[in-house]
Amino acid sequence: MSILETIIFFLIIWWPIFFTLLPLGFKPITDDDKNTEFVRSAPRKPKIIKKVIYASILAFIFTLFVWMIVYFEFFSFKNIIK
């Protein structure tokens, strides 16, 4: 994989991981009996930075794993065709 392919793969795999991590630890901002200016379904503490960091780490590990498979040719479609 070239550097560009690796970066594109990382960015593409980062988004599903990030969206998977978003609902983890979700607690609504309000209880049923309180009135507030926020929507009741809004998270109390979204912890976005923490989730971005976790998604980046997981995407990096996954990208490194796939890069190693391609680079060291543990699996190759070229060998299957031959």
PyMOL Python script that loads the backbone (N, CA, C, O; Angstrom):
from pymol import cmd

cmd.read_pdbstr("""\
ATOM      1  N   MET A   1       0.848  -1.183   0.000  1.00  0.00           N
ATOM      2  CA  MET A   1       0.000   0.000   0.000  1.00  0.00           C
ATOM      3  C   MET A   1       0.890   1.241   0.000  1.00  0.00           C
ATOM      4  O   MET A   1       1.881   1.319   0.725  1.00  0.00           O
ATOM      5  N   SER A   2       0.515   2.187  -0.815  1.00  0.00           N
ATOM      6  CA  SER A   2       1.252   3.444  -0.822  1.00  0.00           C
ATOM      7  C   SER A   2       0.816   4.286   0.383  1.00  0.00           C
ATOM      8  O   SER A   2      -0.131   3.939   1.089  1.00  0.00           O
ATOM      9  N   ILE A   3       1.512   5.377   0.599  1.00  0.00           N
ATOM     10  CA  ILE A   3       1.174   6.257   1.721  1.00  0.00           C
ATOM     11  C   ILE A   3      -0.215   6.840   1.531  1.00  0.00           C
ATOM     12  O   ILE A   3      -0.986   6.935   2.486  1.00  0.00           O
ATOM     13  N   LEU A   4      -0.537   7.228   0.313  1.00  0.00           N
ATOM     14  CA  LEU A   4      -1.861   7.787   0.044  1.00  0.00           C
ATOM     15  C   LEU A   4      -2.964   6.759   0.289  1.00  0.00           C
ATOM     16  O   LEU A   4      -3.991   7.081   0.887  1.00  0.00           O
ATOM     17  N   GLU A   5      -2.757   5.542  -0.166  1.00  0.00           N
ATOM     18  CA  GLU A   5      -3.746   4.480   0.066  1.00  0.00           C
ATOM     19  C   GLU A   5      -3.917   4.199   1.558  1.00  0.00           C
ATOM     20  O   GLU A   5      -5.029   3.951   2.024  1.00  0.00           O
ATOM     21  N   THR A   6      -2.828   4.237   2.294  1.00  0.00           N
ATOM     22  CA  THR A   6      -2.890   3.998   3.733  1.00  0.00           C
ATOM     23  C   THR A   6      -3.654   5.108   4.442  1.00  0.00           C
ATOM     24  O   THR A   6      -4.461   4.834   5.330  1.00  0.00           O
ATOM     25  N   ILE A   7      -3.409   6.347   4.064  1.00  0.00           N
ATOM     26  CA  ILE A   7      -4.119   7.480   4.675  1.00  0.00           C
ATOM     27  C   ILE A   7      -5.603   7.424   4.339  1.00  0.00           C
ATOM     28  O   ILE A   7      -6.445   7.649   5.209  1.00  0.00           O
ATOM     29  N   ILE A   8      -5.925   7.129   3.098  1.00  0.00           N
ATOM     30  CA  ILE A   8      -7.337   7.032   2.700  1.00  0.00           C
ATOM     31  C   ILE A   8      -8.019   5.892   3.441  1.00  0.00           C
ATOM     32  O   ILE A   8      -9.150   6.046   3.903  1.00  0.00           O
ATOM     33  N   PHE A   9      -7.352   4.760   3.562  1.00  0.00           N
ATOM     34  CA  PHE A   9      -7.918   3.635   4.303  1.00  0.00           C
ATOM     35  C   PHE A   9      -8.156   4.017   5.760  1.00  0.00           C
ATOM     36  O   PHE A   9      -9.204   3.701   6.323  1.00  0.00           O
ATOM     37  N   PHE A  10      -7.189   4.693   6.371  1.00  0.00           N
ATOM     38  CA  PHE A  10      -7.338   5.139   7.757  1.00  0.00           C
ATOM     39  C   PHE A  10      -8.553   6.048   7.921  1.00  0.00           C
ATOM     40  O   PHE A  10      -9.348   5.863   8.843  1.00  0.00           O
ATOM     41  N   LEU A  11      -8.698   7.016   7.039  1.00  0.00           N
ATOM     42  CA  LEU A  11      -9.813   7.962   7.139  1.00  0.00           C
ATOM     43  C   LEU A  11     -11.162   7.280   6.916  1.00  0.00           C
ATOM     44  O   LEU A  11     -12.148   7.606   7.576  1.00  0.00           O
ATOM     45  N   ILE A  12     -11.196   6.340   5.990  1.00  0.00           N
ATOM     46  CA  ILE A  12     -12.452   5.640   5.727  1.00  0.00           C
ATOM     47  C   ILE A  12     -12.826   4.747   6.900  1.00  0.00           C
ATOM     48  O   ILE A  12     -14.006   4.664   7.244  1.00  0.00           O
ATOM     49  N   ILE A  13     -11.876   4.083   7.518  1.00  0.00           N
ATOM     50  CA  ILE A  13     -12.177   3.184   8.629  1.00  0.00           C
ATOM     51  C   ILE A  13     -12.401   3.968   9.928  1.00  0.00           C
ATOM     52  O   ILE A  13     -13.051   3.461  10.842  1.00  0.00           O
ATOM     53  N   TRP A  14     -11.879   5.183  10.024  1.00  0.00           N
ATOM     54  CA  TRP A  14     -12.027   5.996  11.231  1.00  0.00           C
ATOM     55  C   TRP A  14     -13.485   6.361  11.478  1.00  0.00           C
ATOM     56  O   TRP A  14     -13.954   6.294  12.614  1.00  0.00           O
ATOM     57  N   TRP A  15     -14.205   6.746  10.428  1.00  0.00           N
ATOM     58  CA  TRP A  15     -15.596   7.206  10.592  1.00  0.00           C
ATOM     59  C   TRP A  15     -16.527   6.147  11.163  1.00  0.00           C
ATOM     60  O   TRP A  15     -17.251   6.459  12.108  1.00  0.00           O
ATOM     61  N   PRO A  16     -16.559   4.916  10.658  1.00  0.00           N
ATOM     62  CA  PRO A  16     -17.442   3.918  11.283  1.00  0.00           C
ATOM     63  C   PRO A  16     -17.067   3.610  12.733  1.00  0.00           C
ATOM     64  O   PRO A  16     -17.936   3.375  13.572  1.00  0.00           O
ATOM     65  N   ILE A  17     -15.772   3.614  13.013  1.00  0.00           N
ATOM     66  CA  ILE A  17     -15.361   3.378  14.393  1.00  0.00           C
ATOM     67  C   ILE A  17     -15.846   4.524  15.283  1.00  0.00           C
ATOM     68  O   ILE A  17     -16.358   4.290  16.378  1.00  0.00           O
ATOM     69  N   PHE A  18     -15.686   5.747  14.816  1.00  0.00           N
ATOM     70  CA  PHE A  18     -16.134   6.911  15.594  1.00  0.00           C
ATOM     71  C   PHE A  18     -17.643   6.871  15.836  1.00  0.00           C
ATOM     72  O   PHE A  18     -18.094   7.092  16.959  1.00  0.00           O
ATOM     73  N   PHE A  19     -18.416   6.593  14.802  1.00  0.00           N
ATOM     74  CA  PHE A  19     -19.873   6.542  14.961  1.00  0.00           C
ATOM     75  C   PHE A  19     -20.302   5.377  15.846  1.00  0.00           C
ATOM     76  O   PHE A  19     -21.347   5.448  16.493  1.00  0.00           O
ATOM     77  N   THR A  20     -19.517   4.316  15.884  1.00  0.00           N
ATOM     78  CA  THR A  20     -19.810   3.206  16.778  1.00  0.00           C
ATOM     79  C   THR A  20     -19.547   3.596  18.229  1.00  0.00           C
ATOM     80  O   THR A  20     -20.259   3.147  19.128  1.00  0.00           O
ATOM     81  N   LEU A  21     -18.533   4.427  18.466  1.00  0.00           N
ATOM     82  CA  LEU A  21     -18.197   4.842  19.823  1.00  0.00           C
ATOM     83  C   LEU A  21     -19.095   5.950  20.366  1.00  0.00           C
ATOM     84  O   LEU A  21     -19.168   6.134  21.581  1.00  0.00           O
ATOM     85  N   LEU A  22     -19.772   6.683  19.507  1.00  0.00           N
ATOM     86  CA  LEU A  22     -20.579   7.823  19.968  1.00  0.00           C
ATOM     87  C   LEU A  22     -21.629   7.469  21.020  1.00  0.00           C
ATOM     88  O   LEU A  22     -21.731   8.195  22.009  1.00  0.00           O
ATOM     89  N   PRO A  23     -22.405   6.415  20.872  1.00  0.00           N
ATOM     90  CA  PRO A  23     -23.439   6.170  21.882  1.00  0.00           C
ATOM     91  C   PRO A  23     -22.924   5.557  23.187  1.00  0.00           C
ATOM     92  O   PRO A  23     -23.693   5.433  24.140  1.00  0.00           O
ATOM     93  N   LEU A  24     -21.659   5.173  23.258  1.00  0.00           N
ATOM     94  CA  LEU A  24     -21.135   4.572  24.479  1.00  0.00           C
ATOM     95  C   LEU A  24     -21.101   5.602  25.609  1.00  0.00           C
ATOM     96  O   LEU A  24     -20.635   6.725  25.414  1.00  0.00           O
ATOM     97  N   GLY A  25     -21.585   5.228  26.768  1.00  0.00           N
ATOM     98  CA  GLY A  25     -21.596   6.126  27.923  1.00  0.00           C
ATOM     99  C   GLY A  25     -22.635   7.222  27.839  1.00  0.00           C
ATOM    100  O   GLY A  25     -22.504   8.244  28.513  1.00  0.00           O
ATOM    101  N   PHE A  26     -23.665   7.035  27.029  1.00  0.00           N
ATOM    102  CA  PHE A  26     -24.683   8.067  26.830  1.00  0.00           C
ATOM    103  C   PHE A  26     -25.596   8.164  28.046  1.00  0.00           C
ATOM    104  O   PHE A  26     -26.136   7.162  28.515  1.00  0.00           O
ATOM    105  N   LYS A  27     -25.762   9.392  28.549  1.00  0.00           N
ATOM    106  CA  LYS A  27     -26.744   9.698  29.586  1.00  0.00           C
ATOM    107  C   LYS A  27     -27.437  10.984  29.171  1.00  0.00           C
ATOM    108  O   LYS A  27     -26.763  11.963  28.852  1.00  0.00           O
ATOM    109  N   PRO A  28     -28.772  11.010  29.166  1.00  0.00           N
ATOM    110  CA  PRO A  28     -29.474  12.224  28.732  1.00  0.00           C
ATOM    111  C   PRO A  28     -29.179  13.406  29.649  1.00  0.00           C
ATOM    112  O   PRO A  28     -28.833  13.236  30.818  1.00  0.00           O
ATOM    113  N   ILE A  29     -29.324  14.607  29.092  1.00  0.00           N
ATOM    114  CA  ILE A  29     -28.987  15.818  29.825  1.00  0.00           C
ATOM    115  C   ILE A  29     -30.003  16.130  30.928  1.00  0.00           C
ATOM    116  O   ILE A  29     -29.653  16.749  31.932  1.00  0.00           O
ATOM    117  N   THR A  30     -31.229  15.715  30.751  1.00  0.00           N
ATOM    118  CA  THR A  30     -32.263  16.054  31.738  1.00  0.00           C
ATOM    119  C   THR A  30     -33.019  14.816  32.178  1.00  0.00           C
ATOM    120  O   THR A  30     -33.045  13.794  31.493  1.00  0.00           O
ATOM    121  N   ASP A  31     -33.628  14.941  33.336  1.00  0.00           N
ATOM    122  CA  ASP A  31     -34.562  13.927  33.792  1.00  0.00           C
ATOM    123  C   ASP A  31     -35.941  14.296  33.275  1.00  0.00           C
ATOM    124  O   ASP A  31     -36.123  15.369  32.700  1.00  0.00           O
ATOM    125  N   ASP A  32     -36.912  13.418  33.475  1.00  0.00           N
ATOM    126  CA  ASP A  32     -38.255  13.672  32.954  1.00  0.00           C
ATOM    127  C   ASP A  32     -38.938  14.854  33.623  1.00  0.00           C
ATOM    128  O   ASP A  32     -39.782  15.498  33.000  1.00  0.00           O
ATOM    129  N   ASP A  33     -38.598  15.160  34.877  1.00  0.00           N
ATOM    130  CA  ASP A  33     -39.315  16.200  35.605  1.00  0.00           C
ATOM    131  C   ASP A  33     -38.691  17.591  35.490  1.00  0.00           C
ATOM    132  O   ASP A  33     -39.255  18.555  36.009  1.00  0.00           O
ATOM    133  N   LYS A  34     -37.562  17.718  34.835  1.00  0.00           N
ATOM    134  CA  LYS A  34     -36.892  19.017  34.736  1.00  0.00           C
ATOM    135  C   LYS A  34     -37.133  19.650  33.363  1.00  0.00           C
ATOM    136  O   LYS A  34     -37.177  18.961  32.344  1.00  0.00           O
ATOM    137  N   ASN A  35     -37.284  20.962  33.361  1.00  0.00           N
ATOM    138  CA  ASN A  35     -37.390  21.718  32.108  1.00  0.00           C
ATOM    139  C   ASN A  35     -36.066  22.417  31.855  1.00  0.00           C
ATOM    140  O   ASN A  35     -35.450  22.950  32.778  1.00  0.00           O
ATOM    141  N   THR A  36     -35.643  22.413  30.634  1.00  0.00           N
ATOM    142  CA  THR A  36     -34.388  23.059  30.266  1.00  0.00           C
ATOM    143  C   THR A  36     -34.475  23.527  28.823  1.00  0.00           C
ATOM    144  O   THR A  36     -35.398  23.159  28.096  1.00  0.00           O
ATOM    145  N   GLU A  37     -33.515  24.336  28.416  1.00  0.00           N
ATOM    146  CA  GLU A  37     -33.521  24.837  27.045  1.00  0.00           C
ATOM    147  C   GLU A  37     -32.949  23.815  26.059  1.00  0.00           C
ATOM    148  O   GLU A  37     -33.059  23.995  24.846  1.00  0.00           O
ATOM    149  N   PHE A  38     -32.349  22.758  26.569  1.00  0.00           N
ATOM    150  CA  PHE A  38     -31.779  21.726  25.716  1.00  0.00           C
ATOM    151  C   PHE A  38     -32.812  20.648  25.408  1.00  0.00           C
ATOM    152  O   PHE A  38     -33.791  20.472  26.133  1.00  0.00           O
ATOM    153  N   VAL A  39     -32.570  19.949  24.337  1.00  0.00           N
ATOM    154  CA  VAL A  39     -33.400  18.798  23.999  1.00  0.00           C
ATOM    155  C   VAL A  39     -33.114  17.714  25.029  1.00  0.00           C
ATOM    156  O   VAL A  39     -31.963  17.513  25.415  1.00  0.00           O
ATOM    157  N   ARG A  40     -34.154  17.011  25.476  1.00  0.00           N
ATOM    158  CA  ARG A  40     -33.966  16.016  26.527  1.00  0.00           C
ATOM    159  C   ARG A  40     -33.071  14.866  26.095  1.00  0.00           C
ATOM    160  O   ARG A  40     -32.481  14.197  26.943  1.00  0.00           O
ATOM    161  N   SER A  41     -32.959  14.625  24.820  1.00  0.00           N
ATOM    162  CA  SER A  41     -32.132  13.516  24.347  1.00  0.00           C
ATOM    163  C   SER A  41     -30.657  13.894  24.174  1.00  0.00           C
ATOM    164  O   SER A  41     -29.841  13.043  23.817  1.00  0.00           O
ATOM    165  N   ALA A  42     -30.310  15.153  24.421  1.00  0.00           N
ATOM    166  CA  ALA A  42     -28.914  15.576  24.299  1.00  0.00           C
ATOM    167  C   ALA A  42     -28.075  14.927  25.400  1.00  0.00           C
ATOM    168  O   ALA A  42     -28.547  14.785  26.528  1.00  0.00           O
ATOM    169  N   PRO A  43     -26.843  14.532  25.090  1.00  0.00           N
ATOM    170  CA  PRO A  43     -26.019  13.899  26.114  1.00  0.00           C
ATOM    171  C   PRO A  43     -25.565  14.898  27.177  1.00  0.00           C
ATOM    172  O   PRO A  43     -25.301  16.065  26.890  1.00  0.00           O
ATOM    173  N   ARG A  44     -25.483  14.407  28.406  1.00  0.00           N
ATOM    174  CA  ARG A  44     -25.037  15.252  29.521  1.00  0.00           C
ATOM    175  C   ARG A  44     -23.571  15.622  29.344  1.00  0.00           C
ATOM    176  O   ARG A  44     -23.220  16.801  29.375  1.00  0.00           O
ATOM    177  N   LYS A  45     -22.719  14.630  29.158  1.00  0.00           N
ATOM    178  CA  LYS A  45     -21.287  14.854  28.904  1.00  0.00           C
ATOM    179  C   LYS A  45     -20.921  14.036  27.669  1.00  0.00           C
ATOM    180  O   LYS A  45     -20.708  12.828  27.781  1.00  0.00           O
ATOM    181  N   PRO A  46     -20.842  14.657  26.503  1.00  0.00           N
ATOM    182  CA  PRO A  46     -20.614  13.884  25.277  1.00  0.00           C
ATOM    183  C   PRO A  46     -19.224  13.255  25.187  1.00  0.00           C
ATOM    184  O   PRO A  46     -19.070  12.232  24.520  1.00  0.00           O
ATOM    185  N   LYS A  47     -18.214  13.824  25.829  1.00  0.00           N
ATOM    186  CA  LYS A  47     -16.845  13.290  25.813  1.00  0.00           C
ATOM    187  C   LYS A  47     -16.350  13.045  24.381  1.00  0.00           C
ATOM    188  O   LYS A  47     -15.801  11.989  24.068  1.00  0.00           O
ATOM    189  N   ILE A  48     -16.558  14.034  23.539  1.00  0.00           N
ATOM    190  CA  ILE A  48     -16.209  13.906  22.119  1.00  0.00           C
ATOM    191  C   ILE A  48     -14.700  13.724  21.924  1.00  0.00           C
ATOM    192  O   ILE A  48     -14.276  12.876  21.139  1.00  0.00           O
ATOM    193  N   ILE A  49     -13.900  14.506  22.625  1.00  0.00           N
ATOM    194  CA  ILE A  49     -12.447  14.416  22.449  1.00  0.00           C
ATOM    195  C   ILE A  49     -11.950  13.018  22.805  1.00  0.00           C
ATOM    196  O   ILE A  49     -11.107  12.454  22.109  1.00  0.00           O
ATOM    197  N   LYS A  50     -12.476  12.469  23.886  1.00  0.00           N
ATOM    198  CA  LYS A  50     -12.086  11.123  24.306  1.00  0.00           C
ATOM    199  C   LYS A  50     -12.469  10.099  23.239  1.00  0.00           C
ATOM    200  O   LYS A  50     -11.700   9.179  22.961  1.00  0.00           O
ATOM    201  N   LYS A  51     -13.639  10.252  22.648  1.00  0.00           N
ATOM    202  CA  LYS A  51     -14.104   9.319  21.622  1.00  0.00           C
ATOM    203  C   LYS A  51     -13.309   9.479  20.327  1.00  0.00           C
ATOM    204  O   LYS A  51     -13.066   8.498  19.625  1.00  0.00           O
ATOM    205  N   VAL A  52     -12.906  10.700  20.008  1.00  0.00           N
ATOM    206  CA  VAL A  52     -12.064  10.938  18.831  1.00  0.00           C
ATOM    207  C   VAL A  52     -10.710  10.264  19.019  1.00  0.00           C
ATOM    208  O   VAL A  52     -10.180   9.652  18.091  1.00  0.00           O
ATOM    209  N   ILE A  53     -10.154  10.379  20.220  1.00  0.00           N
ATOM    210  CA  ILE A  53      -8.858   9.755  20.500  1.00  0.00           C
ATOM    211  C   ILE A  53      -8.967   8.235  20.427  1.00  0.00           C
ATOM    212  O   ILE A  53      -8.119   7.580  19.821  1.00  0.00           O
ATOM    213  N   TYR A  54     -10.013   7.667  21.045  1.00  0.00           N
ATOM    214  CA  TYR A  54     -10.210   6.219  20.995  1.00  0.00           C
ATOM    215  C   TYR A  54     -10.409   5.734  19.555  1.00  0.00           C
ATOM    216  O   TYR A  54      -9.853   4.709  19.160  1.00  0.00           O
ATOM    217  N   ALA A  55     -11.203   6.472  18.775  1.00  0.00           N
ATOM    218  CA  ALA A  55     -11.431   6.089  17.380  1.00  0.00           C
ATOM    219  C   ALA A  55     -10.128   6.155  16.586  1.00  0.00           C
ATOM    220  O   ALA A  55      -9.874   5.302  15.735  1.00  0.00           O
ATOM    221  N   SER A  56      -9.308   7.157  16.861  1.00  0.00           N
ATOM    222  CA  SER A  56      -8.035   7.292  16.154  1.00  0.00           C
ATOM    223  C   SER A  56      -7.093   6.145  16.498  1.00  0.00           C
ATOM    224  O   SER A  56      -6.415   5.604  15.623  1.00  0.00           O
ATOM    225  N   ILE A  57      -7.054   5.777  17.772  1.00  0.00           N
ATOM    226  CA  ILE A  57      -6.179   4.676  18.187  1.00  0.00           C
ATOM    227  C   ILE A  57      -6.631   3.356  17.563  1.00  0.00           C
ATOM    228  O   ILE A  57      -5.817   2.599  17.033  1.00  0.00           O
ATOM    229  N   LEU A  58      -7.935   3.088  17.631  1.00  0.00           N
ATOM    230  CA  LEU A  58      -8.455   1.845  17.053  1.00  0.00           C
ATOM    231  C   LEU A  58      -8.270   1.806  15.541  1.00  0.00           C
ATOM    232  O   LEU A  58      -7.905   0.767  14.990  1.00  0.00           O
ATOM    233  N   ALA A  59      -8.518   2.929  14.862  1.00  0.00           N
ATOM    234  CA  ALA A  59      -8.333   2.978  13.410  1.00  0.00           C
ATOM    235  C   ALA A  59      -6.864   2.823  13.050  1.00  0.00           C
ATOM    236  O   ALA A  59      -6.543   2.194  12.042  1.00  0.00           O
ATOM    237  N   PHE A  60      -5.965   3.382  13.853  1.00  0.00           N
ATOM    238  CA  PHE A  60      -4.537   3.226  13.596  1.00  0.00           C
ATOM    239  C   PHE A  60      -4.115   1.767  13.725  1.00  0.00           C
ATOM    240  O   PHE A  60      -3.376   1.253  12.886  1.00  0.00           O
ATOM    241  N   ILE A  61      -4.588   1.102  14.780  1.00  0.00           N
ATOM    242  CA  ILE A  61      -4.237  -0.315  14.981  1.00  0.00           C
ATOM    243  C   ILE A  61      -4.772  -1.164  13.830  1.00  0.00           C
ATOM    244  O   ILE A  61      -4.064  -2.024  13.307  1.00  0.00           O
ATOM    245  N   PHE A  62      -6.018  -0.920  13.441  1.00  0.00           N
ATOM    246  CA  PHE A  62      -6.615  -1.675  12.339  1.00  0.00           C
ATOM    247  C   PHE A  62      -5.884  -1.393  11.030  1.00  0.00           C
ATOM    248  O   PHE A  62      -5.633  -2.316  10.255  1.00  0.00           O
ATOM    249  N   THR A  63      -5.541  -0.133  10.775  1.00  0.00           N
ATOM    250  CA  THR A  63      -4.807   0.235   9.559  1.00  0.00           C
ATOM    251  C   THR A  63      -3.421  -0.398   9.554  1.00  0.00           C
ATOM    252  O   THR A  63      -2.963  -0.877   8.516  1.00  0.00           O
ATOM    253  N   LEU A  64      -2.757  -0.404  10.688  1.00  0.00           N
ATOM    254  CA  LEU A  64      -1.445  -1.032  10.790  1.00  0.00           C
ATOM    255  C   LEU A  64      -1.538  -2.531  10.509  1.00  0.00           C
ATOM    256  O   LEU A  64      -0.684  -3.092   9.823  1.00  0.00           O
ATOM    257  N   PHE A  65      -2.572  -3.171  11.040  1.00  0.00           N
ATOM    258  CA  PHE A  65      -2.786  -4.596  10.819  1.00  0.00           C
ATOM    259  C   PHE A  65      -2.987  -4.887   9.330  1.00  0.00           C
ATOM    260  O   PHE A  65      -2.367  -5.804   8.793  1.00  0.00           O
ATOM    261  N   VAL A  66      -3.835  -4.129   8.671  1.00  0.00           N
ATOM    262  CA  VAL A  66      -4.089  -4.331   7.236  1.00  0.00           C
ATOM    263  C   VAL A  66      -2.852  -4.008   6.423  1.00  0.00           C
ATOM    264  O   VAL A  66      -2.542  -4.713   5.463  1.00  0.00           O
ATOM    265  N   TRP A  67      -2.135  -2.948   6.792  1.00  0.00           N
ATOM    266  CA  TRP A  67      -0.909  -2.595   6.072  1.00  0.00           C
ATOM    267  C   TRP A  67       0.115  -3.720   6.161  1.00  0.00           C
ATOM    268  O   TRP A  67       0.773  -4.044   5.172  1.00  0.00           O
ATOM    269  N   MET A  68       0.252  -4.320   7.352  1.00  0.00           N
ATOM    270  CA  MET A  68       1.203  -5.421   7.516  1.00  0.00           C
ATOM    271  C   MET A  68       0.805  -6.627   6.670  1.00  0.00           C
ATOM    272  O   MET A  68       1.667  -7.295   6.099  1.00  0.00           O
ATOM    273  N   ILE A  69      -0.476  -6.906   6.587  1.00  0.00           N
ATOM    274  CA  ILE A  69      -0.943  -8.024   5.751  1.00  0.00           C
ATOM    275  C   ILE A  69      -0.598  -7.777   4.287  1.00  0.00           C
ATOM    276  O   ILE A  69      -0.142  -8.682   3.588  1.00  0.00           O
ATOM    277  N   VAL A  70      -0.817  -6.555   3.830  1.00  0.00           N
ATOM    278  CA  VAL A  70      -0.538  -6.232   2.430  1.00  0.00           C
ATOM    279  C   VAL A  70       0.973  -6.160   2.176  1.00  0.00           C
ATOM    280  O   VAL A  70       1.459  -6.686   1.175  1.00  0.00           O
ATOM    281  N   TYR A  71       1.705  -5.520   3.067  1.00  0.00           N
ATOM    282  CA  TYR A  71       3.140  -5.308   2.857  1.00  0.00           C
ATOM    283  C   TYR A  71       3.919  -6.627   2.877  1.00  0.00           C
ATOM    284  O   TYR A  71       4.768  -6.861   2.017  1.00  0.00           O
ATOM    285  N   PHE A  72       3.632  -7.477   3.850  1.00  0.00           N
ATOM    286  CA  PHE A  72       4.345  -8.745   3.967  1.00  0.00           C
ATOM    287  C   PHE A  72       3.690  -9.872   3.171  1.00  0.00           C
ATOM    288  O   PHE A  72       4.117 -11.024   3.244  1.00  0.00           O
ATOM    289  N   GLU A  73       2.668  -9.535   2.426  1.00  0.00           N
ATOM    290  CA  GLU A  73       1.965 -10.446   1.523  1.00  0.00           C
ATOM    291  C   GLU A  73       1.499 -11.727   2.216  1.00  0.00           C
ATOM    292  O   GLU A  73       1.655 -12.826   1.684  1.00  0.00           O
ATOM    293  N   PHE A  74       0.928 -11.569   3.404  1.00  0.00           N
ATOM    294  CA  PHE A  74       0.302 -12.712   4.067  1.00  0.00           C
ATOM    295  C   PHE A  74      -0.934 -13.155   3.293  1.00  0.00           C
ATOM    296  O   PHE A  74      -1.288 -14.334   3.266  1.00  0.00           O
ATOM    297  N   PHE A  75      -1.571 -12.186   2.672  1.00  0.00           N
ATOM    298  CA  PHE A  75      -2.743 -12.448   1.844  1.00  0.00           C
ATOM    299  C   PHE A  75      -2.655 -11.535   0.640  1.00  0.00           C
ATOM    300  O   PHE A  75      -2.426 -10.333   0.773  1.00  0.00           O
ATOM    301  N   SER A  76      -2.838 -12.111  -0.531  1.00  0.00           N
ATOM    302  CA  SER A  76      -2.757 -11.314  -1.748  1.00  0.00           C
ATOM    303  C   SER A  76      -3.723 -11.875  -2.787  1.00  0.00           C
ATOM    304  O   SER A  76      -3.782 -13.083  -3.016  1.00  0.00           O
ATOM    305  N   PHE A  77      -4.463 -10.989  -3.397  1.00  0.00           N
ATOM    306  CA  PHE A  77      -5.356 -11.405  -4.468  1.00  0.00           C
ATOM    307  C   PHE A  77      -4.566 -11.834  -5.704  1.00  0.00           C
ATOM    308  O   PHE A  77      -5.054 -12.619  -6.517  1.00  0.00           O
ATOM    309  N   LYS A  78      -3.351 -11.317  -5.840  1.00  0.00           N
ATOM    310  CA  LYS A  78      -2.513 -11.701  -6.977  1.00  0.00           C
ATOM    311  C   LYS A  78      -2.157 -13.175  -6.923  1.00  0.00           C
ATOM    312  O   LYS A  78      -2.109 -13.840  -7.957  1.00  0.00           O
ATOM    313  N   ASN A  79      -1.906 -13.695  -5.721  1.00  0.00           N
ATOM    314  CA  ASN A  79      -1.586 -15.117  -5.571  1.00  0.00           C
ATOM    315  C   ASN A  79      -2.792 -16.016  -5.810  1.00  0.00           C
ATOM    316  O   ASN A  79      -2.643 -17.147  -6.272  1.00  0.00           O
ATOM    317  N   ILE A  80      -3.968 -15.527  -5.503  1.00  0.00           N
ATOM    318  CA  ILE A  80      -5.189 -16.320  -5.706  1.00  0.00           C
ATOM    319  C   ILE A  80      -5.471 -16.480  -7.192  1.00  0.00           C
ATOM    320  O   ILE A  80      -5.908 -17.544  -7.630  1.00  0.00           O
ATOM    321  N   ILE A  81      -5.229 -15.444  -7.958  1.00  0.00           N
ATOM    322  CA  ILE A  81      -5.506 -15.471  -9.392  1.00  0.00           C
ATOM    323  C   ILE A  81      -4.557 -16.419 -10.124  1.00  0.00           C
ATOM    324  O   ILE A  81      -4.950 -17.052 -11.104  1.00  0.00           O
ATOM    325  N   LYS A  82      -3.323 -16.521  -9.662  1.00  0.00           N
ATOM    326  CA  LYS A  82      -2.318 -17.361 -10.333  1.00  0.00           C
ATOM    327  C   LYS A  82      -2.668 -18.780 -10.282  1.00  0.00           C
ATOM    328  O   LYS A  82      -1.929 -19.617 -10.800  1.00  0.00           O
TER     329      LYS A  82
END
""", "prot")
cmd.dss("prot")
cmd.show_as("cartoon", "prot")
cmd.util.cbc("prot")
cmd.orient("prot")
